[in-house]
Amino acid sequence: MNIQIENAMPEGFVFEREQNVMHGTVNGIEFLIVPVKTINQFRIQLHADIEKNKGKEDFLAFLHALEQRYPFVRYAGYDEKNMVSVHAASREQEDKQNLTILVSELSSKCSECKISNCCSRCKHVLPLRAAAVDGSPALLCENCLAQEMNWDGGRKENLFLGVIGALLGALLGMVLWVVIGMIGYIAGIAGLVMVICAIKGYQLLGKKISRKGIVICILISCLMLAGAEYVSLGIVIFKELGAAYDLSLTDSFALVPAFLEEPGVIGGVKTDLLIGYILAILSSFSSVRRLWTQGEEEPKSRTVATF
């Protein structure tokens, strides 16, 4: 693409050199044209909510026909969301004429099918502004434009709800530990489930997770593992001694501290907990490390330029 971009622009269009995009209005329809030098093409963008339009099939047939009618059109299609794209190969001195033909035909077909521009984000048909968000051209309504300008890196962490989510998630691992223990197997695998579920629960209710949240999830998982072993031991006491000594489940749990003073009992508890903690560390290490690294990154600000 050796031609000067200014010489390829249709009449009335403006080239924003810093954002590498042309923009202009034809018959009431706003177009964005992006020179893609790496493939020697121009990408014409038309943002419109075609899904709700009765003339959708007619418009899509028109787009397909563009590829047949004009050999310089490499692609013409719709992303099933809100953007029509037409890729035109650069032919240097013919570019202005070719781009003018395409935007003219597109605008005429929009008028015929009663298709209007819509916001690239919310799809509302409102007064729109041409803009570039992190270098990507878009048409935005004032509300979406304000949101992009005030974007603070994503959703904010809700610590309180995150802790509740972590507790609920870890509770699943606790239940698994008890159930597996009741059928006579070492329940160490539940340590894996507990950490993963605690983190997922924190992310689900807390919206995102910081380093503080990761530490909280690990601490909750460690406590829940110990609590699960306590519950398991209480259930074992109830099953083994409840009928013989007329013990209720509450009485059995109350006897757990006394049983933990027995060397044989405390040895088994330590073994189960050790296996649980080791499996939890090994299985969750890579995920926790990845989340920990992400947690040190500051929220990235967005670059928004309006035309």
C-alpha positions as CSV (number, residue, x, y, z in Angstrom):
1,M,0.0,0.0,0.0
2,N,2.3,2.8,-1.3
3,I,-0.4,5.4,-2.1
4,Q,-0.9,8.3,0.3
5,I,-3.9,7.5,2.5
6,E,-5.3,11.0,2.0
7,N,-5.5,10.4,-1.8
8,A,-7.6,7.2,-1.2
9,M,-10.2,8.8,1.0
10,P,-13.8,9.3,-0.3
11,E,-15.0,12.9,-0.4
12,G,-16.0,14.2,3.0
13,F,-13.9,11.7,4.9
14,V,-11.2,12.6,7.4
15,F,-8.1,10.6,8.2
16,E,-6.9,10.4,11.8
17,R,-3.3,9.7,11.3
18,E,-2.5,8.8,14.9
19,Q,-5.3,6.3,15.1
20,N,-4.9,5.1,11.5
21,V,-8.6,5.4,10.6
22,M,-10.7,7.3,8.2
23,H,-14.2,8.3,9.2
24,G,-17.1,10.0,7.4
25,T,-20.8,10.0,6.8
26,V,-22.6,9.0,3.6
27,N,-26.4,9.5,3.3
28,G,-26.6,9.6,7.1
29,I,-24.6,6.4,7.7
30,E,-21.3,6.7,9.6
31,F,-18.4,4.6,8.2
32,L,-14.9,3.8,9.6
33,I,-12.2,2.8,7.1
34,V,-9.0,1.2,8.4
35,P,-6.0,0.8,6.2
36,V,-4.4,-2.6,6.9
37,K,-1.0,-2.2,5.3
38,T,0.2,-5.7,6.3
39,I,-2.3,-7.3,3.9
40,N,-2.6,-4.3,1.5
41,Q,-6.3,-3.8,2.1
42,F,-8.8,-1.4,3.4
43,R,-11.4,-2.5,6.0
44,I,-14.7,-0.7,5.9
45,Q,-16.6,-0.9,9.1
46,L,-20.3,-0.3,9.5
47,H,-21.8,-0.7,12.9
48,A,-25.5,-1.5,12.9
49,D,-27.9,-3.8,14.7
50,I,-29.0,-5.9,11.8
51,E,-30.4,-8.8,13.9
52,K,-33.6,-6.9,14.6
53,N,-34.1,-5.7,11.0
54,K,-36.7,-7.3,8.8
55,G,-34.4,-6.8,5.8
56,K,-31.5,-8.8,7.3
57,E,-31.5,-11.6,4.7
58,D,-31.8,-9.1,1.9
59,F,-28.8,-7.1,3.3
60,L,-26.7,-10.2,3.8
61,A,-27.4,-11.3,0.2
62,F,-26.3,-7.9,-0.9
63,L,-23.0,-8.3,1.0
64,H,-22.4,-11.6,-0.6
65,A,-23.0,-10.2,-4.0
66,L,-20.4,-7.5,-3.5
67,E,-17.7,-10.2,-3.5
68,Q,-19.1,-11.4,-6.9
69,R,-19.5,-8.0,-8.5
70,Y,-16.2,-6.4,-7.5
71,P,-13.0,-8.3,-7.9
72,F,-11.2,-6.0,-5.5
73,V,-13.6,-7.0,-2.7
74,R,-11.9,-9.7,-0.7
75,Y,-14.5,-10.2,1.9
76,A,-18.0,-8.8,2.8
77,G,-19.8,-10.1,5.8
78,Y,-21.5,-9.5,9.1
79,D,-20.2,-10.7,12.5
80,E,-23.7,-11.6,13.8
81,K,-23.3,-8.9,16.5
82,N,-23.2,-5.3,15.2
83,M,-20.5,-4.9,12.7
84,V,-20.5,-5.2,8.9
85,S,-17.0,-5.5,7.4
86,V,-16.0,-5.1,3.8
87,H,-12.3,-5.7,2.9
88,A,-11.1,-4.1,-0.3
89,A,-7.8,-4.8,-1.8
90,S,-5.7,-1.7,-2.4
91,R,-5.2,-0.8,-6.1
92,E,-3.3,2.4,-5.5
93,Q,-4.7,5.0,-7.9
94,E,-8.1,3.2,-8.0
95,D,-8.5,3.1,-4.2
96,K,-10.5,6.4,-3.8
97,Q,-12.9,5.4,-6.5
98,N,-13.3,1.9,-5.2
99,L,-13.9,3.0,-1.6
100,T,-16.4,5.6,-2.7
101,I,-18.3,3.0,-4.7
102,L,-18.5,0.7,-1.7
103,V,-19.6,3.3,0.9
104,S,-22.1,4.7,-1.5
105,E,-23.7,1.3,-2.2
106,L,-23.6,0.3,1.5
107,S,-25.3,3.5,2.5
108,S,-27.9,3.1,-0.2
109,K,-28.7,-0.5,0.8
110,C,-29.0,0.6,4.5
111,S,-31.5,3.3,3.5
112,E,-33.4,0.7,1.4
113,C,-33.5,-1.8,4.3
114,K,-34.0,1.0,6.9
115,I,-30.8,0.1,8.7
116,S,-29.2,2.7,11.0
117,N,-26.0,3.0,12.8
118,C,-25.8,1.7,16.4
119,C,-23.4,1.9,19.3
120,S,-20.6,-0.7,19.0
121,R,-21.0,-1.6,22.6
122,C,-24.7,-1.4,23.7
123,K,-26.3,-1.5,20.2
124,H,-28.6,1.4,20.9
125,V,-29.5,3.7,18.1
126,L,-28.4,7.0,19.7
127,P,-26.3,10.0,18.8
128,L,-22.9,8.4,18.2
129,R,-19.2,9.4,18.3
130,A,-16.5,7.9,16.2
131,A,-13.6,6.9,18.5
132,A,-10.6,4.6,18.9
133,V,-10.4,2.5,22.1
134,D,-6.9,1.1,22.6
135,G,-6.4,1.7,18.9
136,S,-9.5,-0.1,17.8
137,P,-12.0,2.1,15.9
138,A,-15.6,2.1,17.2
139,L,-18.9,4.1,17.2
140,L,-20.0,4.8,20.7
141,C,-23.0,6.5,22.3
142,E,-22.2,9.1,25.0
143,N,-22.9,6.6,27.8
144,C,-20.6,3.9,26.5
145,L,-17.9,6.5,25.6
146,A,-18.0,7.8,29.2
147,Q,-17.7,4.2,30.5
148,E,-14.7,3.6,28.3
149,M,-13.0,6.8,29.5
150,N,-13.7,6.0,33.1
151,W,-12.7,2.3,32.8
152,D,-10.6,1.4,35.9
153,G,-9.2,-2.0,34.8
154,G,-12.3,-4.1,35.2
155,R,-14.6,-5.2,38.0
156,K,-13.8,-4.2,41.6
157,E,-13.2,-6.8,44.2
158,N,-15.9,-7.3,46.8
159,L,-13.9,-8.6,49.8
160,F,-16.9,-9.4,52.0
161,L,-18.8,-11.4,49.3
162,G,-15.5,-13.0,48.2
163,V,-14.9,-14.4,51.7
164,I,-18.5,-15.8,51.8
165,G,-17.9,-17.4,48.4
166,A,-14.6,-18.9,49.6
167,L,-16.3,-20.3,52.7
168,L,-19.1,-21.9,50.5
169,G,-16.6,-23.2,48.1
170,A,-14.3,-24.7,50.8
171,L,-17.4,-26.2,52.4
172,L,-17.8,-28.5,49.3
173,G,-14.3,-29.8,49.9
174,M,-15.1,-30.3,53.6
175,V,-18.2,-32.3,52.7
176,L,-16.1,-34.4,50.2
177,W,-13.5,-35.0,52.9
178,V,-16.1,-36.3,55.4
179,V,-18.0,-38.5,52.8
180,I,-14.8,-40.1,51.6
181,G,-13.6,-40.7,55.1
182,M,-16.9,-42.3,56.0
183,I,-16.5,-45.0,53.4
184,G,-13.0,-45.9,54.7
185,Y,-10.6,-44.1,52.4
186,I,-8.0,-41.5,53.0
187,A,-9.7,-38.2,52.1
188,G,-6.6,-36.3,51.1
189,I,-7.9,-35.7,47.6
190,A,-10.5,-33.3,49.1
191,G,-7.6,-30.9,49.9
192,L,-7.3,-30.4,46.1
193,V,-11.0,-29.7,45.8
194,M,-11.1,-27.4,48.8
195,V,-8.5,-24.9,47.5
196,I,-9.9,-24.8,44.0
197,C,-13.5,-24.4,45.2
198,A,-12.5,-21.7,47.7
199,I,-10.8,-19.7,44.9
200,K,-13.6,-20.2,42.5
201,G,-16.2,-19.3,45.1
202,Y,-14.3,-16.1,46.0
203,Q,-14.0,-15.1,42.3
204,L,-17.7,-15.9,41.7
205,L,-19.1,-13.7,44.5
206,G,-16.2,-11.3,44.9
207,K,-16.1,-10.7,41.1
208,K,-12.3,-10.8,41.0
209,I,-9.5,-11.9,43.3
210,S,-6.4,-10.0,44.6
211,R,-3.4,-11.2,46.5
212,K,-5.3,-10.6,49.7
213,G,-8.1,-12.7,48.4
214,I,-5.7,-15.5,47.5
215,V,-4.2,-15.5,51.1
216,I,-7.7,-15.6,52.5
217,C,-8.7,-18.6,50.4
218,I,-5.6,-20.5,51.5
219,L,-6.2,-19.8,55.1
220,I,-9.9,-20.7,54.8
221,S,-8.9,-24.0,53.1
222,C,-6.4,-24.8,55.8
223,L,-9.0,-24.2,58.5
224,M,-11.6,-26.1,56.7
225,L,-9.3,-29.1,56.3
226,A,-8.8,-29.2,60.0
227,G,-12.5,-28.7,60.6
228,A,-13.4,-31.6,58.2
229,E,-11.1,-33.9,60.0
230,Y,-12.7,-32.9,63.3
231,V,-16.1,-33.7,61.9
232,S,-15.0,-37.0,60.4
233,L,-13.6,-38.1,63.8
234,G,-16.8,-37.1,65.5
235,I,-18.8,-39.2,63.1
236,V,-16.5,-42.2,63.6
237,I,-17.0,-41.9,67.4
238,F,-20.7,-41.8,66.9
239,K,-20.8,-44.8,64.6
240,E,-18.5,-46.9,66.8
241,L,-19.6,-45.9,70.3
242,G,-23.0,-44.2,69.9
243,A,-25.2,-47.2,70.3
244,A,-23.1,-48.9,73.0
245,Y,-22.9,-45.8,75.2
246,D,-26.1,-44.0,74.2
247,L,-24.2,-41.1,72.7
248,S,-25.8,-38.5,70.5
249,L,-24.0,-36.9,67.6
250,T,-23.4,-33.8,69.7
251,D,-22.0,-35.9,72.5
252,S,-19.7,-37.6,70.0
253,F,-18.3,-34.3,68.7
254,A,-17.7,-33.2,72.4
255,L,-15.5,-36.3,72.9
256,V,-13.2,-35.5,69.9
257,P,-10.7,-33.4,72.0
258,A,-10.4,-36.3,74.5
259,F,-9.8,-38.8,71.7
260,L,-7.1,-36.6,70.1
261,E,-5.0,-37.0,73.3
262,E,-4.6,-40.7,72.3
263,P,-1.3,-41.3,70.4
264,G,-2.9,-43.7,67.9
265,V,-5.8,-41.3,67.1
266,I,-3.7,-38.2,66.8
267,G,-1.2,-40.0,64.6
268,G,-3.9,-41.0,62.1
269,V,-5.3,-37.5,62.1
270,K,-1.9,-36.0,61.5
271,T,-1.4,-38.4,58.6
272,D,-4.7,-37.5,57.0
273,L,-4.1,-33.8,57.4
274,L,-0.6,-34.1,56.0
275,I,-1.8,-35.9,52.9
276,G,-4.6,-33.3,52.5
277,Y,-2.2,-30.3,52.8
278,I,0.4,-31.8,50.5
279,L,-2.2,-32.6,47.8
280,A,-3.7,-29.2,48.1
281,I,-0.3,-27.5,47.7
282,L,0.7,-29.7,44.7
283,S,-2.5,-29.5,42.9
284,S,-3.2,-25.8,43.3
285,F,0.4,-24.4,43.1
286,S,0.3,-23.5,39.4
287,S,-3.1,-21.9,39.6
288,V,-2.3,-19.9,42.7
289,R,1.0,-18.8,41.3
290,R,-0.7,-17.5,38.1
291,L,-3.3,-15.7,40.1
292,W,-0.6,-14.3,42.4
293,T,1.3,-12.9,39.5
294,Q,-1.8,-11.3,38.0
295,G,-2.6,-9.8,41.4
296,E,0.6,-7.7,41.3
297,E,-0.4,-6.1,38.0
298,E,-2.0,-2.7,38.3
299,P,-5.3,-2.2,36.4
300,K,-4.5,-1.0,32.9
301,S,-5.9,2.3,31.8
302,R,-7.5,2.5,28.4
303,T,-6.6,5.0,25.7
304,V,-9.7,6.6,24.2
305,A,-9.5,9.1,21.4
306,T,-12.6,10.7,19.9
307,F,-12.8,12.2,16.4
